[in-house]
């Protein structure tokens, strides 16, 4: 059986901050949603690409940690012992 999950990255920006939401969807996907924020130092030149990349990385990291937790709970429900998962 082949499964396919999609991560959709959505950005919201203002003068000094970029926020990203990483939403997971697909058949049997847990529907998790991660968020990440990047803040520009006022002394730095504005560059939306850098803010988007950093906010996206942080949102994906948040999403990954949620998926590890979800997987750990699944393992624990089968083994009835604490799971020791990491990435």
C-alpha positions in Angstrom: 0.0 0.0 0.0 1.3 3.4 -0.9 0.5 6.4 1.2 0.9 10.1 0.4 1.1 13.0 2.9 1.3 16.7 2.0 2.9 19.5 4.0 1.4 22.8 3.1 3.4 25.9 4.2 1.5 29.1 4.7 3.2 32.4 5.5 2.1 35.6 7.2 4.5 38.6 7.2 4.7 42.1 8.6 7.5 44.6 8.8 9.6 42.7 11.3 8.2 39.2 11.6 7.4 36.2 9.4 5.2 33.4 10.7 4.8 30.0 9.0 2.2 27.3 9.6 3.1 23.8 8.4 -0.1 21.8 8.0 0.0 18.0 7.3 -2.8 16.4 5.3 -3.4 13.2 3.4 -5.0 9.8 3.9 -4.3 8.5 7.5 -2.1 11.6 8.2 -2.6 12.8 11.8 -3.6 16.3 10.8 -0.8 17.9 12.8 0.0 21.6 12.4 3.3 23.2 13.3 4.2 26.9 13.6 7.4 28.8 13.4 8.4 32.5 13.6 11.3 34.5 12.4 12.0 38.1 13.6 14.1 40.6 11.7 16.6 42.6 13.7 15.6 46.3 13.0 19.3 47.0 12.0 19.1 44.3 9.2 18.1 44.9 5.7 14.6 43.5 4.8 14.8 40.2 3.0 11.6 38.2 3.0 13.3 35.1 1.7 15.5 34.7 4.7 12.5 35.2 7.1 10.4 32.6 5.2 13.2 30.0 5.2 13.8 30.4 8.9 10.1 30.4 9.8 9.4 27.4 7.6 12.3 25.5 9.2 11.0 26.2 12.6 7.4 25.3 11.6 8.6 22.0 10.1 10.7 21.3 13.3 7.6 21.9 15.4 5.6 19.6 13.1 8.3 16.9 13.3 8.3 17.0 17.1 4.5 16.6 17.1 4.8 13.6 14.8 7.5 12.0 17.0 5.1 12.4 20.0 2.2 11.0 18.1 4.3 8.0 17.0 5.6 7.5 20.6 2.0 7.4 21.9 1.2 4.8 19.2 4.2 2.6 20.2 3.3 2.9 23.9 -0.3 1.8 23.2 1.1 -1.4 21.7 4.0 -2.1 24.1 2.6 -0.6 27.3 6.0 0.8 28.1 7.5 4.3 27.6 8.8 4.8 24.0 12.2 6.3 23.5 12.0 7.9 20.1 14.2 10.7 18.7 15.3 12.1 15.4 
